[in-house]
Amino acid sequence: MEVLLFTLLTLSGILLRSVSGQEVRSELFYRLVEEVPEGTFVGNVRESVHMDEKHDEDTLSALRFRFLSAPSLDFTIVANSGVIRTEGRIDRDEICANQEDCHVILNVVALIPETMTFIEIIKVTLEVIDINDNWPHFQEKDLRHELLETTVTGTRYAPLSSCLTSHIKSIAPPC
């Protein structure tokens, strides 16, 4: 006989029961290139956390996925499959202005709504990759280096000056 404990989650103000008695938290990491069309596949939470291996058919058929809180960006999750898709334009420069790395956290809950059974919380970290739509700007328009014909291949020279982009104010050379 399995002991069911109660776990409080802020999800539509509902008290949910945990099947294992503990909060189960998986972590997933997906990558997404910015500026992709609406409806672009981001990832499948159900497959990524191997739900099909962990649960029986009855549980899987009743299982639903939801964001724990409304995402601040345009993402949607298909309730019965756990597939996350873009719901609008994802612009890295708006999301992560002046940051070298861009990560968005989406917390997903897997539950059985009919019996209010909580299955798992999944932390999805989404890396938004820059498509380099903002070309770097150098302080000097032209740069001239003179090399001798006898220069050995692989010889190193002083680094180039730094450059500027719209999402990272200064990048060390080369840019």
N, C-alpha and C positions, 0 to 999 in steps of 0.2 A: 504494500500500500504506500503510495507516494504522498508525502506530507506537502500540502500546499500552503505556502506562506503568502502574505499580502505584501505587495510592493507598491508604494505610492509613486505615481508618475504624473507629471502635469501634462495631461493629454486629454483635452476636452473635459477636464474635471472628473475623470472616471477613475475608480479604484480598480486596479488590475491585479490579478493573481499571477504569481510567477510559478512556472511548472517545476523549476528546479529549486526554488526557495532562495535563489541568489540572482543578483543582477548580472546578466551575461552581457559582456561588451566586447564585440569584435571590432577590429579596425581594418579598414580598407583604404587603398590608395589608388586613385585613378588619375589619368592625365587627359587634358582637353586642350586642343589648340583654340585660341581665341578666334572670334569672328566666324565661327561655323554656322551653318543655317539652322533655323528653328527646327526642332525635332531630332537633332543629332543625338545618337546613342552615346551615353557617357559610361554606363556600366550596368551590370545586372547583380544587384545585391544578393538575391536568392542563390544564384549560382556561385558567386564569389565567396560566400560564407558556408557553402556546401549544405544548405538546408535539406536538400533531397537525401543526403546521407544521414542526417541527424534525426529526421522525423518520419513517421508513418504517413501513408496516403491520406488518411482522414484529416490529420493535422495539416498536411500540405494543401489540401483542397480548401480548407477553411482559413488558411493563413493570409494575412493582409499586411501590406507595408505602407507606412506613412512617415512623413517628416515629423520629427518630434516637435519642432516649431517651424513656422513658415520661413522658408529660406529668403534671405534678403536679395537673392538674385533669381533670375528666371530659370528655374529648374522644376521639373515635374517628376513624380514617381508613379508608375503604374501599380495600383493597389494589389492586384493578384499575382503579378510577376516579379515585382521589385526592380523593374527596369527604370533607370534614371535617364531622362532626356533633357535637352535644352528646351526652354519654352520661349526663348527670345535671344536677342543678340548678346553675346558675352564679350565685353571689351576689357581686356586686361588692364589697359591704361586707366580706366575708370575705377576698376575694382581695387587695384594695388598701385596707385600712383606713387611714384618715387621709391618703389621697392624693387629690389633685385629678384626676389622670389615671390611668387604669388600663389597662395594656398587658400582655398575656401573649405570650410568645415560644414558638412551636412550630417545631422544626426537623424538616423532612421530607426523607427521602432517596428519590429515584427510582432504581430499579435493576432489573436483569434477574437474578433469583435463579439461574436455571438455569445461566447462564454466568458468574455472579458479576461482571457488568459494572455498574459504577457509572455512572449517567447524570448526576445533578445533585443538589445539596443546595439546598433551598428554605427560606429563613427566613421564617416566617409570623408577622407581628406582628398580634395580635388585640386590638383596642380593645374593652373591655367598657364599655358605656354604662349609666349609672345611670338607673333609671326613677323616681327621686325617691320611693322608698317610705319614706324617712325625712324626715319633715317638719321644717323648721327650727324652732328654739326661740329666741325673742327674750328678751333680758334684761328688757325692760319689757313687761308684758302689754298695756297700752294706750298709745297715743301720740296727743297732741292738737296739731294745728297750726291756728292761726287765720289765715284769709286775708281780705283786704279784697275787696269786690265790684269794686273798680276795678283789681284785680291783672291785669297784662297776661299773656296766654297765653304759656307758655314760660318764665315766671319760675322760677328755680332757688332751692331752699332748701337749708339745711344737710342733709347726708346723714343717713339713718337709722342707728340703732345697729347693730352687727354682730349676726349670729345664729350659732347653733350647730347642727350636724347630727351624726349618729352617725359618718359617715365622713370628715368634714372638721371639725376642731375649731372653727375660726372662719372665717367668710366675711365679706369686706367687703361693705357694703351696695351695692345692695339685694340681699336674699337671696331 
